[in-house]
Amino acid sequence: INDLNATTVAELSMFSITGEVGTSGETTIDAGGYVFRGITANIQLRNGIYWTQPMDTYNIDRVELLRGPTAFLYGEGSAGGLMNQLTKVAEQRDSQKVNLISGSYHLRRAEFDLNRRVNDKVAVRMAVVKHVSDGFKNHIDRDFFAAYFTANYHPFKNTVLNVNFEYGNNNTTMGY
């Protein structure tokens, strides 16, 4: 995700071998429209749970492409496949990252990711993003702000408890 500098899951899926982005102008990719093996998949998963909100990569660690019948293991899958996005988790090491993007059509994006180890059993992580841009067509723009917080607790050797909280405000016109 970092190497491609993809800011949405739709951009990321353009580099996928098994999937493609739906080309219908009536629906946005965030509302569904990934095509796996010729069959449209309208269901998106996030950490294995059905997710209906727009997808942005600021807090995504990796994306799993579940092809074919494997998608049915998650419940409502499609015959072609399914996309499961896994969010970032707090790690037992200190790290921070700032990503600033500027581009055509008034694109301005700032991402901040901070991970801290509190002690041997607790770690916390916070990610914040602000994205503002216009499109190459008239009346198409995106104004997106989101914050993500996760905490990781290791009470015993083989036990891990994760807590996630996310807030987002996405003002996007159709067709972005």
Backbone hydrogen bonds, N-H to C=O, Kabsch-Sander energy under -0.5 kcal/mol:
donor,donor_aa,acceptor,acceptor_aa,energy
5,N,1,I,-1.1
6,A,1,I,-1.3
9,V,55,M,-0.8
12,L,8,T,-1.8
13,S,9,V,-2.4
14,M,10,A,-0.7
14,M,11,E,-0.8
15,F,12,L,-1.6
16,S,13,S,-1.4
20,E,35,V,-1.6
22,G,33,G,-1.7
31,A,28,T,-1.0
32,G,29,I,-2.0
33,G,41,A,-1.2
34,Y,41,A,-1.2
35,V,20,E,-2.8
36,F,34,Y,-0.5
36,F,39,I,-2.6
37,R,18,T,-1.0
39,I,36,F,-2.1
41,A,34,Y,-3.7
42,N,40,T,-0.6
45,L,83,M,-2.4
46,R,49,I,-2.8
47,N,85,Q,-2.7
49,I,46,R,-1.4
51,W,44,Q,-2.5
56,D,54,P,-0.5
57,T,7,T,-1.6
59,N,56,D,-0.5
60,I,57,T,-1.1
61,D,59,N,-0.5
61,D,86,L,-2.9
62,R,86,L,-1.5
64,E,84,N,-3.5
66,L,64,E,-0.7
66,L,82,L,-3.0
67,R,65,L,-0.9
68,G,80,G,-2.5
70,T,67,R,-1.3
71,A,68,G,-2.0
72,F,69,P,-1.5
73,L,70,T,-1.6
74,Y,71,A,-1.4
75,G,72,F,-1.7
76,E,74,Y,-0.8
77,G,75,G,-1.8
78,S,81,G,-0.5
82,L,66,L,-2.3
83,M,43,I,-0.7
84,N,64,E,-2.7
85,Q,45,L,-2.5
86,L,62,R,-2.8
87,T,85,Q,-0.5
88,K,59,N,-2.2
93,R,91,E,-1.1
95,S,115,N,-2.3
97,K,113,D,-2.4
99,N,111,E,-2.4
101,I,109,R,-2.9
103,G,107,L,-1.8
107,L,103,G,-0.8
107,L,104,S,-0.7
108,R,132,V,-2.6
109,R,101,I,-2.5
110,A,130,K,-2.4
111,E,99,N,-2.6
112,F,128,V,-2.6
113,D,97,K,-2.7
114,L,126,M,-3.2
115,N,95,S,-3.2
116,R,124,V,-2.9
118,V,116,R,-0.7
118,V,122,V,-1.8
119,N,122,V,-1.8
123,A,152,N,-2.0
124,V,116,R,-2.7
125,R,150,T,-2.5
126,M,114,L,-2.8
127,A,148,Y,-2.5
128,V,112,F,-2.7
129,V,146,A,-2.4
130,K,110,A,-2.1
131,H,144,F,-3.1
132,V,108,R,-2.8
133,S,142,R,-2.3
134,D,105,Y,-3.0
135,G,140,I,-1.9
140,I,137,K,-0.9
142,R,133,S,-2.8
143,D,171,N,-2.1
144,F,131,H,-3.2
145,F,169,N,-2.2
146,A,129,V,-2.1
147,A,167,Y,-2.8
148,Y,127,A,-2.9
149,F,165,F,-3.1
150,T,125,R,-2.6
151,A,163,V,-2.3
152,N,123,A,-2.8
153,Y,161,L,-2.8
154,H,121,K,-2.5
156,F,159,T,-0.6
159,T,156,F,-1.2
161,L,153,Y,-2.9
163,V,151,A,-2.4
165,F,149,F,-2.7
167,Y,147,A,-2.8
169,N,145,F,-3.1
171,N,143,D,-3.0
171,N,169,N,-0.6
172,T,170,N,-0.8
173,T,141,D,-2.0
176,Y,173,T,-1.3
